[in-house]
Amino acid sequence: MISSQTEYQEEKADMYNRMVLIGGNSNIDLSIKVAEDLGISLADSIISRFSDGEIRVKILENVRSKEVFIIQSTCPPVNDNLMELLIIIDAVKRASAGSITAIIPYFGYSKQEKKVSGREPITAKLVANLITAAGANRVVTIDLHSPAIQGFFDIPVDNLYSHKILIDSLLKYVDVKKENFVVVAPDAGSVIRARMYSEKMGLPIAVMFKRRPDIEEVESMEVVGQVENKNVIIVDDMVSTGKTLVKAAEKLKNMKVNNIYCLIVHPVFSSNSVHLIENSPIDKVFVTNTIPTNVKSSKIIVCSVHKLISEVIRRIYLRKSISELFD
């Protein structure tokens, strides 16, 4: 026991010497929690704006030959936070950092990962190019909208999964039993994610199919699977306007489901989404803090991913397996 405690103290001391943790402005509370969990301090830095709105970055600590980890979600305002991330990466690259890992809990532009019609960009690929060109050696993100985005990078990308955090939070709130619960995929694109949740929880799965006249509008929905007189768990990677989520809940309620719970990773919460959720048949929505949210709603429960991120940082630093966390 004494030996292991000594090794732990030496490991922490070693981290102080060779690890630098920088928190961007997009989610400073999450960065602070990660630093506390690791037992280190965030790097002293200036990340602000000049009078004309340009981003100013100055790292006030030595990063030469050190392993630098930058925590920055590219959440709204997406362009500001993305540009801030790129400038921080450039700053530490020019200061001769040994390695640079960009930890992007929420990867903006991830819904633009393919061309739907002619003369459209693949913006997620462009963002991947920018991050690589800026000087990042590795990227860590959580629940990418499309896992294929990993292939847009020519550097290692670790796509982490938050399902255990969300499921554990749900189980603290309600007793989930196989005979009266079903996992629901709100669209065809969410089937793989829903299947993962259903396997982890030992529950059956149902799928909703929707027709969209517009990218943010849903015209109609159909359900494949048994949901009548069941409690349903809708799983998805993000909630933005909330219209699709609420419409799915209303459709399910009309099919005589009992309680409706939602496990959503990224709480974008644009427009009046929180108001829509408050006035919907949804009982509870469990989200993570990959995006900072100060919403006041009795229906929304925020679950922290800081322990997941800090453990991944530790494993990267110590050259240990990350996939073991999800096996």
N, C-alpha and C positions, 0 to 999 in steps of 0.2 A: 504493500500500500504506500509506504514512504517513497519507494522508488518511482511508482507511477505518478505520485503527486509531484515529485521533483521533476520528472520528465515533462509534466504538464506545465509547471512553472517555467521550465527552460523553453518549452515550445512557445509560450506567451511572450517571454522575453525576446525570443528570436523574431517573433512577429513584429515587435516594436522596432527592431533594427532593420528589417528588410521589407516590411509591408507598408504601403501607403494607401489609405482609404480616403477617397474624395467623394463628397456628396454634392451633386448639382442642386439647383434650386427647385427642380420639378417635384421632388418628394423628400424634403429634408428630414421630416419626422421618421420616415422609414430608414434613412441613412443613419440617423442617430441610434435607432434601435439595433441596427445591424452592428454598429461600432460597439455598443454596450454589450451585445451578446458575444462579440469576439474579444472583449476586454481591451480594446485599443481606442484611441481617439481619432476623430476625423481630422484630416490634414488641415492645417491652418491655411486658408486661401481667401482670395477676394474674387467673387463671381458676381458682378453687378452690371450696370448699364452706364455708358457715357451719356452726356446730355443730349446727344442726337439719337439715342436709342441703340447704338451699337453695343455689343456685348464685350465686357471687359473681364479678362481672366488673369489672375496672377497667383501662382502657387508659392506660398511663403515657407515651404519646407524643402529640404534636399530630397530629390527623387532619383538622383544618379544611380544607375544599376539596380534600382529597387523594383519590386513587383507592385505595380499600381493598379488599384481597382477603383473604377469610377461608377457610382450609382446614379443613374439618370433615366427616368421614364420619359419617352417621347410622347407624352400625353398632352392634351390641350393646355396652353396654346402650343400645338404640335411643332410648328415651324421654329418658334423661339427656343423650345426645349431641345429640338434636334440640333439647331445651330450652336447652342450652348455646349452640348455634348461634343460636337466636332471640334470646337475651339479648346475645350479642356483637354481632349486627346492630343491635339496639336501642341498645346503648351507643355505637356509632360513628355511628349516625344522629343521636342526640341531641347528639353532639359535632360536628355539621355536616360530616360527610364529604361530599366532592364526589360520589363514586359508591361503591356497595357491591356487590361481586361475591362471591357465595357459591359457593365451589368445594366441591362435595359428591361426592367420588370414588365413594362408595357411597351410593345414595339409598334409605334405609330406607322400609318400607311400600310399596315399588314393586310387590309382588306383589298388593296390594289395590287394583288399578287399575280394577276393574269389579265389578258386582254379579253374583254367580253365582246367587243366589236372592233371594226377597223379604226385606225388612227387614234388609238388609245395608248397611254404609257403603261409600263409595268413599274409603278413607282416604288414598290417594295424592293425591287432589284436595284433601282437607282440609289435608294437609301443605303442598301448594303454596300454598294460601291463607294459611297461617300464615307461611311464609317471605316471601311478598309483603307481607303486612300488617306484618310486623316492620320492613320497610324495604329489602329487597334490591332492587337495580336490575337484576341479572343473575344467572343461575345457570349454573354449569358442572358437568357430571357425566360419568360414564364408563359406557358400556354400560347404559343403562336397561333394566330388565326388559321394559318395553313402551315403544317410541318415542312412543306416543300420549300418554304422561304430559307430554311437552313442551307439548301443547295445554292442559294444566291450568293453566298459568301465563299471566298477562297481561303478563309481562316476557320479554325474550330468554332463551332456554335453549339452551346448546350441549351437545349429547350427543356426547361424544368416543368414539372406538373404539380399543380396545387390541389389535386383531387382529395388527397388525404386530409389536408387542412380544412377544406370545405365539408367533407363528409363527417369528420370528427365534430365540427361545430354543429352540424345538423343533428347528430346523434345525441349531443348534449341537450338538445331542445325537444326532440321527439323520439319515441321508441319505434324504430323502423322494423317492421316484420314482413317477411316475404309474402305472406298470404294477402296482405292488403295494401301493398305499395308497388308502384311501377315507375321506372325511369322513362322520361319522355325526351326524345330529340325534337326540338322545335322546327327543324328542317333537315333536308337530306344531308347537308354539309356537316351536321352535328352528330351523325349516326356513329362515327368511330369514337367520338368523345363520350357519347351516351353509353355505348357498349362497354367502354372502359369502366365507367361508373357502375353500370349494372353488374359487371363481373366482380368488382371490388365489394359491392354490397349484397351480391347474391339475389338480385331482383330481376324480374322480367323487363322487357323494353318495348316501347311503342314509338312510332315515328309519325311526325306531322309533315305533310307536304304542302307547300304554299306556292301561290302564283303571284309574281310581282309585276305590276305595271311600271313601277319605278324602283330605283335601288333602295329607297327608304320607305316604300309603301308596300303593303300586303293586301291583295284583293280577296283571296279566298284560301281556306285551309281544309285539308282532309286528314283524318287520323287512321293509321293502320296499327292495330293492336287493341287489346282489351283494357279499357280504362274505366268503364262504368262501375260505380260504387267503390272505386279505388282511391287511395291517396296518391297523388302524382308528384314526381320530382323532376322539374324541367332543368336541364343542364345546358349551358352554352358558354362560349368564351368571353362574350362581352354584352353589355346592355348600353345602348346609346340613346336613341330617342324613347325607347321603351314601348313604342307602338306595336312592334311585332310580338314582344313578350306578353303585353296586356291582351292583344287579340288572341294569342294562343290560349291564355288563361280563360278568356271568355268562351272560346270554343269548347274547351275542356269542361268548363262548368255547365255548359248547355248539354254536355254528354253525361251529366250527372256524376261527375267525380266528387270526391269529398273535399279533402284539404289539398291546397296547391302550394308546394315549396319550390323555390328556385335556387340553384347553385350556379352562380355566375362569377367568372374569374375577374374580369376587368370592369369596374364601375365608371364608364365614361360619363353617364348621366348628363347628356346634353339636353337642351331645350327644357320642356316641362316634364321630363320623364319621371321624376320623383312624385310629382302630383298625380300623374297617370297611375303609377303603381299604388299609391295611397288609396285611390278610388277604384281599384280593381279587385277581382275575386282572389287575388294572390294573398296567401297568409303570411309568408315570410320569404325574404330574398337574402341569401347569404352571398356576400361578395368579399374580395380580398382588398388589400391596400396597395396593390401595384400602382394604383392611381390614387392620390390623396382625395378624400371626400369628407366634407363636413355636413353632409345631409342630416337633417333631423326628421327621422321617420321611425315610427314604431314597428314598421314592417321590414326595415333594412338592418342587417347585422353585418358588421365589418370584421373580417378575420385577418390577422396579420401574417405576412409571409416572411417576416424578418429572420426567423430561426432557419427557414429553408435557405435563404440567401447566405446567411452567415456560415452555415454548414458547408455550402458549396464553395464559398471563398476559402474556407479552411482546407477543404479537400484539394482544390486547385493548387493552393500554396504548398501543401504537403505531398503533391503528386499522387493523390489517392483517387480511387474510382468514384465517379459521380453516379453512374448508372446503378450502382449498388443501392442507392437511396430509393429507387423505384422498382427494384426487382421483387 
